[in-house]
Amino acid sequence: MTHVTAPDLLEPAEAASPKRRAILAAATRLFMAEGYGAVSMDAVAKAAAVSKATLYAHFGAKDRLFAAIITEACETMRGLACGEAGAEDLPPRAALRRLGRHWLGFLLDRHAVAVRRIVVAEGPRFPELARAFYDNGPAATRAWLAGWIEGEVARGRLRCADPALAAEQFIALLTGDMMLRATLGLGEAPSATAIEQQVEAAVDTFCHAFVVEASQRGP
């Protein structure tokens, strides 16, 4: 499997207009370098070589700009994790492996870690920042996974009474202590082997709880 890292995912989508891409790229660089509170919309407009009117026409406010960065990164990550055929075309275990490898690799990349640190450090002073991050990152990803689980239940491949809770549990299994340690800067960055072991353990536990074996399925 090709592993896609956060630097790729933090690039604005090619489908976006040139000015939108320029704004998102400039804002990402500034937020990473200076933090959220220190970056003004004036600075973003100047770095992107657009007028303030153009900037506000695209995003309206700084929290919406930050939300757009998070949203595009997460949407790209989910698309890559599912692959061209879509995760629903794979058995649950294989699909969860693919999702888990991409998600955990994305979350542990230094760029994604830097975004979480910005949110943790500045969220209390800028609640709109924390809300934008949560709604467009973790909450949106969890909702997408819950929808996928619900679809697998309908296909008879998973047995689950609460897809939203199951999605939350899988993400908790996947990230575990590894993501917290990375966010806090404790120890070396996890190796590819450690990430693979974490993914396999999460998938094994989830599948043991929810997968319906082929022999148990109806005609």
LUMDO-168903 format. One record per residue: x, y, z of N, C-alpha, C in turn; residue in one letter. Coordinates in pm, 1 decimal, decimal comma. Example, Ala and Ser with C-alpha at 12.3 -4.5 7.8 and 13.67 -1.06 7.14 Angstrom:
// residues 2
      n.px      n.py      n.pz     ca.px     ca.py     ca.pz      c.px      c.py      c.pz  res
    1319,0    -569,0     780,0    1230,0    -450,0     780,0    1320,0    -330,0     780,0    a
    1285,0    -225,0     708,0    1367,0    -106,0     714,0    1290,0       3,0     787,0    s
This chain:
// residues 219
      n.px      n.py      n.pz     ca.px     ca.py     ca.pz      c.px      c.py      c.pz  res
      84,8    -120,2       0,0       0,0       0,0       0,0      88,0     124,7       0,0    m
      55,5     222,4     -80,9     126,7     350,0     -79,0      84,2     429,4      42,7    t
     182,9     474,3     120,3     150,1     552,8     239,5     155,7     700,1     205,1    h
      48,6     770,9     229,9      39,7     913,3     200,5      52,0     990,7     329,4    v
     143,0    1084,7     334,8     169,1    1157,2     457,8     100,4    1291,5     459,4    t
      99,3    1353,0     577,2      26,6    1477,6     595,9      71,8    1592,2     506,9    a
     200,5    1606,7     470,4     234,7    1716,7     380,9     154,0    1713,6     252,1    p
     128,3    1592,3     197,3      44,3    1583,4      78,0     -98,6    1624,9     109,7    d
    -147,6    1580,1     223,7    -287,4    1602,5     257,1    -315,1    1746,6     294,6    l
    -214,4    1819,7     338,3    -234,5    1958,0     375,7    -222,9    2053,4     257,1    l
    -193,8    1999,2     141,4    -195,2    2081,0      20,4    -339,3    2102,8     -24,2    e
    -375,2    2223,5     -66,6    -511,8    2247,4    -113,1    -548,1    2156,1    -229,5    p
    -674,7    2118,9    -237,6    -721,3    2029,4    -342,8    -699,9    2092,3    -480,2    a
    -658,8    2009,7    -575,0    -635,5    2059,1    -710,7    -763,9    2112,5    -774,1    e
    -877,8    2059,6    -728,7   -1004,5    2102,0    -787,9   -1042,2    2243,7    -748,3    a
    -978,8    2296,4    -643,8   -1011,9    2431,3    -598,4    -964,5    2534,4    -700,1    a
   -1026,9    2654,3    -696,0    -984,2    2761,4    -784,9    -842,9    2805,0    -747,1    s
    -767,6    2864,2    -841,9    -630,7    2906,7    -811,8    -622,5    3000,6    -691,7    p
    -715,7    3093,6    -681,0    -710,5    3187,5    -567,8    -740,9    3116,5    -436,5    k
    -836,5    3024,8    -438,4    -868,0    2949,1    -316,9    -747,6    2864,9    -274,8    r
    -683,3    2799,2    -371,4    -565,4    2719,3    -339,3    -455,6    2806,3    -280,6    r
    -436,1    2925,1    -338,7    -331,8    3015,3    -289,4    -361,2    3059,0    -146,1    a
    -487,4    3088,7    -118,2    -525,8    3130,8      16,8    -503,1    3018,6     117,1    i
    -550,2    2898,3      84,8    -535,0    2785,3     176,2    -388,3    2752,0     200,4    l
    -308,6    2754,7      93,8    -166,1    2724,1     109,2     -96,6    2829,2     196,1    a
    -126,1    2955,2     171,3     -64,2    3061,9     250,6    -108,4    3055,3     395,5    a
    -237,4    3033,6     419,2    -288,3    3025,5     556,2    -227,2    2907,8     630,7    a
    -214,0    2794,5     564,3    -152,8    2677,9     627,9     -10,5    2708,6     671,0    t
      67,9    2770,0     582,4     206,3    2804,2     617,1     210,9    2899,1     735,9    r
     124,7    2999,4     734,6     126,7    3098,4     842,9      81,9    3037,8     975,0    l
     -25,1    2958,7     974,1     -71,1    2896,9    1098,5      36,7    2806,1    1156,3    f
     102,5    2729,0    1070,5     207,6    2638,4    1116,9     325,3    2715,4    1177,0    m
     358,7    2825,4    1116,0     476,9    2900,6    1159,6     449,8    2989,4    1280,1    a
     329,3    3049,2    1288,4     305,5    3153,4    1387,4     194,0    3122,5    1486,4    e
     117,2    3016,2    1460,8       2,9    2988,2    1546,7    -121,8    3056,5    1494,2    g
    -234,0    3028,6    1558,6    -362,7    3080,8    1511,5    -383,3    3226,1    1550,4    y
    -361,3    3258,0    1676,8    -390,8    3392,0    1725,4    -306,7    3500,3    1661,5    g
    -181,8    3467,2    1628,0     -90,1    3567,9    1574,9    -112,2    3598,3    1427,6    a
    -190,1    3515,5    1360,0    -209,4    3533,1    1215,3    -336,2    3613,2    1190,1    v
    -323,2    3722,9    1117,0    -438,7    3805,9    1081,8    -483,6    3772,8     940,7    s
    -606,1    3808,3     911,1    -656,0    3790,7     774,8    -579,4    3879,9     677,9    m
    -534,5    3995,9     726,2    -450,6    4082,3     642,2    -323,9    4009,0     599,6    d
    -261,8    3938,6     694,9    -138,2    3865,7     666,2    -163,0    3753,7     566,0    a
    -275,7    3686,5     580,5    -308,1    3578,7     487,3    -328,5    3634,4     346,8    v
    -402,6    3743,4     336,4    -426,6    3803,5     205,2    -295,2    3844,7     139,3    a
    -206,3    3904,5     218,4     -77,5    3947,8     163,7       5,4    3828,5     118,3    k
      11,2    3722,8     200,7      91,6    3605,6     167,0      35,6    3532,5      45,5    a
     -96,3    3537,3      29,1    -159,7    3470,1     -83,9    -166,2    3557,2    -209,1    a
    -126,3    3683,4    -195,5    -129,6    3778,2    -307,2    -271,6    3795,9    -361,7    a
    -366,7    3809,8    -268,2    -505,0    3838,7    -306,4    -553,1    3957,6    -223,7    v
    -662,5    4016,0    -265,5    -719,2    4126,6    -189,4    -794,8    4073,4     -68,1    s
    -816,1    4161,1      30,9    -895,5    4121,2     146,9   -1038,2    4088,4     105,1    k
   -1088,6    4160,1       7,2   -1224,5    4132,7     -40,5   -1234,8    3991,2     -96,4    a
   -1132,2    3949,4    -170,9   -1131,0    3813,0    -225,3   -1122,3    3710,3    -113,9    t
   -1036,6    3736,7     -17,0   -1020,8    3645,0      96,0   -1152,7    3626,5     170,0    l
   -1217,8    3738,0     203,5   -1344,0    3729,6     277,9   -1456,3    3671,5     192,6    y
   -1450,6    3692,1      62,2   -1552,1    3633,2     -25,2   -1544,3    3480,9     -24,5    a
   -1422,6    3428,4     -11,0   -1404,3    3283,3     -10,5   -1434,2    3222,7     126,3    h
   -1396,8    3290,0     234,7   -1402,4    3225,4     366,6   -1479,5    3301,9     473,5    f
   -1487,6    3432,9     466,2   -1571,9    3508,0     558,6   -1510,8    3541,6     692,2    g
   -1435,0    3448,2     750,9   -1375,4    3472,1     882,5   -1258,5    3375,8     900,9    a
   -1172,9    3407,7     998,1   -1052,4    3327,6    1016,5   -1084,5    3185,3    1060,9    k
   -1186,5    3168,5    1146,2   -1219,2    3033,3    1190,0   -1271,8    2948,8    1074,3    d
   -1341,8    3013,3     979,7   -1388,9    2939,2     862,2   -1271,6    2899,6     772,3    r
   -1171,6    2984,7     765,9   -1051,5    2953,5     689,3    -979,4    2834,1     750,7    l
    -963,2    2835,5     882,2    -898,5    2723,8     951,0    -980,2    2596,2     932,3    f
   -1112,4    2608,2     943,8   -1200,0    2492,2     925,4   -1184,1    2434,1     785,6    a
   -1169,3    2520,1     684,8   -1154,3    2472,2     547,7   -1026,1    2392,0     531,3    a
    -918,4    2435,8     596,0    -792,0    2362,7     590,0    -810,5    2222,9     648,4    i
    -873,0    2214,6     765,7    -894,1    2086,3     830,9    -987,2    1998,0     748,5    i
   -1095,4    2057,9     698,3   -1194,0    1981,6     622,0   -1131,7    1920,0     497,7    t
   -1057,1    1998,9     421,3    -998,4    1948,1     298,2    -897,0    1838,1     327,0    e
    -815,5    1855,9     432,2    -717,8    1753,3     466,4    -786,5    1622,6     503,1    a
    -891,8    1630,6     585,4    -961,7    1509,6     629,2   -1036,4    1442,9     514,7    c
   -1096,5    1522,7     427,7   -1168,1    1465,1     313,8   -1070,5    1395,1     219,2    e
    -953,9    1455,2     196,8    -853,5    1393,0     111,8    -804,1    1263,7     173,9    t
    -778,3    1266,9     305,4    -732,3    1148,0     375,3    -834,0    1035,3     365,6    m
    -962,4    1066,4     385,7   -1064,8     962,6     378,3   -1074,6     905,6     236,7    r
   -1063,5     993,0     136,9   -1068,9     945,0      -0,9    -953,4     853,5     -33,9    g
    -833,0     888,8      10,9    -716,4     805,0     -13,4    -726,2     673,8      61,6    l
    -777,1     679,1     182,7    -788,6     557,9     263,2    -886,6     460,2     201,4    a
    -993,0     511,3     142,3   -1093,2     423,2      82,0   -1044,7     366,1     -50,7    c
    -957,9     437,4    -118,5    -910,1     391,0    -247,8   -1009,9     420,2    -357,6    g
    -968,5     399,2    -478,9   -1052,8     432,1    -593,2   -1181,5     349,9    -595,9    e
   -1173,9     223,7    -549,1   -1291,7     138,4    -554,4   -1384,8     161,4    -436,8    a
   -1334,0     223,1    -331,1   -1415,7     245,9    -212,9   -1398,9     133,5    -112,9    g
   -1398,5     170,7      15,3   -1377,1      71,5     120,2   -1488,0     -32,4     122,7    a
   -1607,8       3,1      75,7   -1719,2     -91,1      83,1   -1697,9    -212,0      -7,6    e
   -1603,1    -205,0    -101,0   -1576,6    -317,3    -189,0   -1481,7    -418,5    -126,7    d
   -1428,8    -389,6      -9,2   -1338,5    -479,4      60,0   -1409,2    -544,2     177,9    l
   -1367,0    -664,8     218,9   -1417,7    -721,4     343,7   -1383,8    -627,6     459,5    p
   -1462,1    -630,2     567,0   -1439,3    -535,1     676,6   -1296,6    -531,9     728,6    p
   -1234,9    -647,9     749,1   -1099,3    -648,2     804,3   -1000,8    -577,3     711,0    r
   -1007,6    -606,8     582,6    -917,3    -542,8     486,7    -944,4    -393,8     476,7    a
   -1073,0    -355,1     476,7   -1108,0    -213,2     469,1   -1057,0    -137,8     591,5    a
   -1073,1    -196,5     708,7   -1028,6    -130,3     831,3    -877,0    -120,5     837,2    l
    -808,0    -219,6     784,3    -661,5    -209,4     776,4    -622,0     -89,8     690,8    r
    -684,6     -78,9     574,4    -652,4      31,8     483,5    -683,1     165,2     549,9    r
    -801,8     176,9     607,0    -839,6     300,4     675,0    -742,7     330,7     788,9    l
    -715,4     228,5     869,6    -631,4     248,7     987,0    -491,4     293,3     952,6    g
    -431,7     234,2     850,2    -295,4     271,6     812,1    -288,7     417,3     768,7    r
    -383,3     457,9     687,0    -383,2     596,4     640,0    -416,3     693,5     753,1    h
    -517,9     662,0     830,9    -558,0     753,2     938,2    -447,6     771,2    1040,0    w
    -391,3     660,5    1088,0    -289,6     672,5    1192,1    -162,9     736,8    1137,0    l
    -125,4     699,9    1014,7      -9,5     765,0     953,8     -29,9     915,1     939,5    g
    -151,0     954,3     900,0    -183,8    1096,7     886,9    -178,1    1167,6    1021,4    f
    -238,7    1106,7    1123,2    -247,4    1170,2    1254,5    -112,0    1182,4    1322,9    l
     -18,0    1093,2    1289,5     112,7    1094,1    1354,0     215,5    1176,7    1277,5    l
     182,5    1221,4    1158,1     276,2    1303,5    1082,6     299,4    1436,4    1154,6    d
     417,7    1491,2    1142,7     453,6    1611,6    1217,6     363,1    1729,9    1183,5    r
     312,4    1737,9    1062,4     224,0    1849,0    1026,7      89,8    1838,1    1098,8    h
      33,7    1716,3    1101,3     -91,7    1697,1    1173,0     -71,9    1717,6    1323,0    a
      41,4    1671,5    1375,3      72,1    1692,5    1517,3      80,6    1841,8    1546,9    v
     141,7    1918,0    1455,9     154,7    2062,0    1475,8      18,1    2129,5    1481,4    a
     -74,8    2085,8    1397,6    -210,5    2142,7    1399,6    -276,2    2115,8    1533,8    v
    -266,5    1991,6    1584,1    -328,6    1959,3    1713,9    -267,1    2042,4    1825,9    r
    -137,6    2065,0    1820,1     -72,6    2145,6    1923,8    -122,9    2290,1    1920,5    r
    -143,5    2342,9    1800,0    -199,1    2477,6    1788,2    -336,1    2483,3    1854,2    i
    -419,6    2382,7    1825,8    -555,2    2380,9    1881,0    -552,5    2368,4    2032,4    v
    -468,5    2279,0    2083,9    -459,2    2259,9    2229,6    -408,7    2386,6    2297,5    v
    -309,2    2451,8    2238,3    -249,3    2569,8    2299,4    -341,2    2691,9    2292,9    a
    -411,5    2708,5    2182,0    -485,6    2832,6    2160,2    -637,4    2817,1    2168,6    e
    -684,7    2692,0    2176,6    -827,6    2668,4    2184,5    -897,1    2738,4    2300,3    g
    -837,2    2739,5    2422,5    -905,0    2809,1    2533,1    -925,8    2958,4    2506,9    p
    -833,1    3023,0    2435,1    -847,7    3166,1    2405,2    -933,9    3189,6    2282,4    r
    -937,3    3090,2    2193,9   -1013,5    3103,4    2068,9   -1104,6    2981,5    2055,1    f
   -1217,4    2981,5    2126,6   -1306,3    2863,8    2121,1   -1355,9    2831,7    1981,1    p
   -1362,4    2932,4    1894,6   -1405,1    2905,4    1757,3   -1302,9    2819,1    1684,6    e
   -1175,2    2830,4    1723,9   -1070,2    2747,3    1666,4   -1091,6    2601,5    1706,9    l
   -1112,7    2578,7    1836,8   -1135,5    2443,0    1885,2   -1259,4    2381,8    1820,9    a
   -1365,6    2460,0    1810,2   -1489,6    2410,5    1750,0   -1469,9    2377,8    1602,9    r
   -1399,9    2464,0    1530,2   -1374,8    2439,4    1388,2   -1294,0    2311,8    1369,3    a
   -1192,9    2293,6    1452,2   -1109,8    2174,2    1442,7   -1190,9    2048,9    1474,1    f
   -1264,5    2051,9    1583,6   -1338,3    1932,9    1626,4   -1447,8    1895,3    1526,9    y
   -1527,2    1993,8    1485,7   -1639,4    1964,7    1397,2   -1593,6    1915,4    1260,0    d
   -1487,0    1974,5    1207,4   -1444,2    1944,5    1071,5   -1336,8    1837,9    1063,4    n
   -1280,5    1799,7    1178,1   -1179,9    1694,2    1182,2   -1233,1    1569,7    1250,1    g
   -1211,4    1555,6    1381,5   -1252,2    1433,0    1451,6   -1400,0    1398,3    1436,8    p
   -1489,6    1494,9    1454,5   -1632,8    1463,9    1449,1   -1675,3    1421,1    1309,2    a
   -1624,7    1489,7    1206,6   -1661,6    1454,4    1069,7   -1608,3    1316,7    1032,3    a
   -1486,6    1286,6    1074,3   -1428,6    1155,6    1045,3   -1505,5    1045,4    1116,4    t
   -1540,8    1069,0    1241,4   -1617,0     969,8    1317,0   -1754,3     947,1    1253,6    r
   -1819,9    1054,0    1209,1   -1950,6    1040,6    1144,7   -1938,8     961,7    1014,8    a
   -1832,5     987,8     938,0   -1811,9     912,4     814,4   -1793,1     764,3     844,9    w
   -1711,4     732,7     945,4   -1687,1     592,8     979,8   -1814,6     526,0    1029,9    l
   -1893,9     598,8    1108,0   -2021,9     543,4    1154,9   -2112,3     509,1    1036,6    a
   -2112,0     593,9     935,0   -2191,2     565,5     815,8   -2142,0     442,1     743,2    g
   -2010,2     425,9     735,3   -1953,4     306,0     671,9   -1992,7     181,2     750,6    w
   -1983,0     187,3     883,1   -2021,0      73,2     966,9   -2168,1      39,6     947,3    i
   -2252,0     142,3     942,9   -2395,2     119,7     920,9   -2420,2      48,2     788,8    e
   -2344,0      86,8     685,9   -2356,7      20,0     557,0   -2314,8    -125,7     563,5    g
   -2208,2    -154,4     639,0   -2162,9    -292,6     655,0   -2263,1    -375,5     734,5    e
   -2329,3    -312,8     829,6   -2436,1    -382,4     903,8   -2549,2    -419,0     808,0    v
   -2586,2    -325,3     721,0   -2693,3    -351,4     624,4   -2655,3    -463,6     528,7    a
   -2525,6    -478,4     498,6   -2480,2    -586,0     410,1   -2467,3    -719,1     483,4    r
   -2484,6    -716,8     613,7   -2475,0    -839,1     691,6   -2333,9    -878,6     728,0    g
   -2237,4    -787,1     707,3   -2097,6    -821,2     735,2   -2052,1    -778,1     874,4    r
   -2126,9    -685,3     936,0   -2101,1    -645,9    1073,9   -2229,8    -658,6    1153,7    l
   -2213,4    -686,2    1283,3   -2327,1    -688,8    1375,3   -2301,5    -581,1    1480,5    r
   -2384,5    -474,7    1477,0   -2355,8    -360,3    1562,9   -2485,3    -283,4    1588,2    c
   -2519,2    -264,1    1715,7   -2642,5    -193,0    1750,3   -2625,3     -42,2    1744,9    a
   -2503,5       6,8    1761,3   -2478,2     151,7    1768,4   -2355,6     186,1    1684,3    d
   -2371,7     211,4    1554,1   -2257,3     241,0    1467,3   -2174,9     361,0    1514,1    p
   -2240,1     462,9    1569,6   -2165,4     580,6    1615,3   -2071,4     544,3    1729,1    a
   -2119,5     463,9    1823,0   -2034,5     421,0    1934,4   -1923,5     329,1    1885,0    l
   -1955,2     240,2    1792,1   -1852,9     151,3    1737,7   -1743,6     229,7    1666,2    a
   -1782,0     335,4    1593,0   -1682,8     420,0    1526,5   -1591,2     487,4    1628,0    a
   -1650,1     537,9    1733,7   -1570,9     601,3    1839,7   -1474,5     501,4    1902,4    e
   -1520,5     379,2    1922,7   -1436,2     276,9    1983,4   -1320,7     238,0    1891,9    q
   -1347,8     225,7    1761,0   -1239,2     190,6    1669,7   -1132,8     299,6    1666,1    f
   -1175,6     424,3    1661,5   -1079,5     534,7    1658,0    -996,5     538,2    1786,7    i
   -1061,2     511,4    1900,8    -988,1     507,5    2027,4    -886,6     394,1    2028,0    a
    -925,8     278,0    1977,4    -832,9     165,7    1967,5    -715,7     199,4    1875,8    l
    -745,9     267,5    1767,7    -644,5     297,5    1667,2    -542,0     398,8    1718,1    l
    -590,0     504,9    1779,5    -498,2     612,2    1820,1    -430,1     581,4    1952,8    t
    -507,4     533,1    2049,9    -451,9     491,8    2177,5    -357,6     593,6    2239,4    g
    -256,1     542,2    2307,8    -155,6     626,4    2372,4     -57,6     683,4    2271,8    d
     -48,8     620,4    2154,4      51,0     658,4    2054,7      31,0     802,5    2008,1    m
     -94,0     840,3    1979,8    -119,3     975,6    1932,1     -98,4    1078,6    2043,2    m
    -136,8    1044,7    2166,0    -116,3    1137,0    2277,2      31,6    1163,7    2299,0    l
     112,9    1058,5    2295,9     257,6    1075,9    2314,8     316,9    1161,4    2203,2    r
     269,8    1141,4    2081,1     320,4    1221,9    1969,5     282,9    1368,7    1987,3    a
     161,0    1395,1    2030,3     116,5    1532,4    2050,8     196,3    1601,8    2160,2    t
     230,4    1525,9    2264,4     306,5    1581,5    2376,2     456,7    1584,3    2350,1    l
     500,5    1525,1    2240,2     642,8    1523,0    2207,4     722,8    1429,9    2295,1    g
     662,0    1322,6    2341,1     729,8    1227,8    2429,1     788,6    1113,7    2347,4    l
     919,9    1098,7    2353,1     985,1     987,9    2284,2    1002,5    1012,8    2135,9    g
    1057,7     911,3    2069,6    1080,7     918,8    1926,1     949,6     899,1    1850,1    e
     949,3     942,8    1726,3     832,4     920,3    1641,8     812,4     770,2    1622,4    a
     689,5     721,7    1625,0     665,2     578,3    1608,6     718,9     527,6    1474,8    p
     776,6     408,7    1477,8     828,1     348,3    1355,6     712,8     292,8    1272,4    s
     742,8     261,4    1146,2     641,7     200,6    1059,4     593,8      67,6    1117,6    a
     686,2      -7,0    1179,2     649,1    -134,5    1240,5     554,3    -112,7    1357,4    t
     582,8     -12,3    1440,1     496,6      15,9    1555,3     357,2      59,0    1509,5    a
     350,7     139,4    1405,1     221,3     183,0    1351,8     143,4      63,8    1298,9    i
     211,6     -23,7    1225,3     145,1    -142,3    1170,7      91,2    -231,5    1282,7    e
     169,5    -248,6    1388,2     125,1    -330,6    1500,7       3,9    -268,5    1569,4    q
       4,7    -136,0    1582,1    -108,7     -66,5    1643,4    -234,8     -85,6    1560,3    q
    -221,1     -72,8    1428,4    -335,6     -90,3    1339,2    -389,2    -232,6    1348,5    v
    -300,5    -330,7    1342,8    -343,7    -470,0    1347,8    -415,8    -501,1    1478,2    e
    -364,2    -449,4    1589,8    -428,4    -474,4    1718,7    -568,2    -412,7    1723,4    a
    -580,4    -289,9    1671,6    -711,4    -223,4    1670,1    -810,4    -298,1    1582,2    a
    -766,1    -338,8    1464,9    -854,0    -410,6    1372,1    -894,8    -545,5    1430,0    v
    -799,5    -617,2    1489,3    -831,1    -747,6    1548,4    -937,5    -734,1    1656,9    d
    -921,0    -636,4    1744,8   -1015,8    -618,6    1854,7   -1153,6    -581,2    1802,0    t
   -1157,5    -488,6    1707,5   -1285,1    -444,4    1650,5   -1355,3    -559,8    1579,5    f
   -1281,6    -633,0    1498,6   -1342,8    -741,3    1421,7   -1390,9    -854,0    1512,9    c
   -1316,8    -881,3    1618,3   -1359,4    -983,8    1713,7   -1495,4    -947,4    1773,1    h
   -1518,8    -818,5    1793,4   -1644,5    -773,8    1854,4   -1758,9    -763,5    1754,6    a
   -1730,6    -727,4    1629,9   -1840,2    -687,5    1540,1   -1852,7    -764,9    1409,4    f
   -1748,4    -832,1    1364,1   -1756,9    -897,3    1233,2   -1845,8   -1021,2    1238,5    v
   -1931,3   -1036,0    1137,7   -2012,4   -1156,4    1119,7   -1936,7   -1246,9    1022,7    v
   -1896,0   -1361,8    1067,8   -1822,3   -1453,0     982,1   -1911,3   -1503,5     870,0    e
   -1847,7   -1539,0     758,2   -1922,2   -1582,8     639,7   -2015,3   -1699,9     671,5    a
   -1968,8   -1788,6     758,8   -2048,9   -1906,7     790,7   -2174,1   -1872,9     870,3    s
   -2176,5   -1750,7     930,1   -2290,3   -1709,9    1012,1   -2391,2   -1626,8     934,0    q
   -2358,3   -1590,4     812,2   -2446,5   -1504,3     733,9   -2558,5   -1584,7     670,1    r
   -2667,1   -1516,4     648,2   -2779,5   -1581,4     583,1   -2755,2   -1595,8     435,0    g
   -2845,3   -1659,8     363,5   -2830,6   -1679,6     218,4   -2836,6   -1547,5     144,3    p
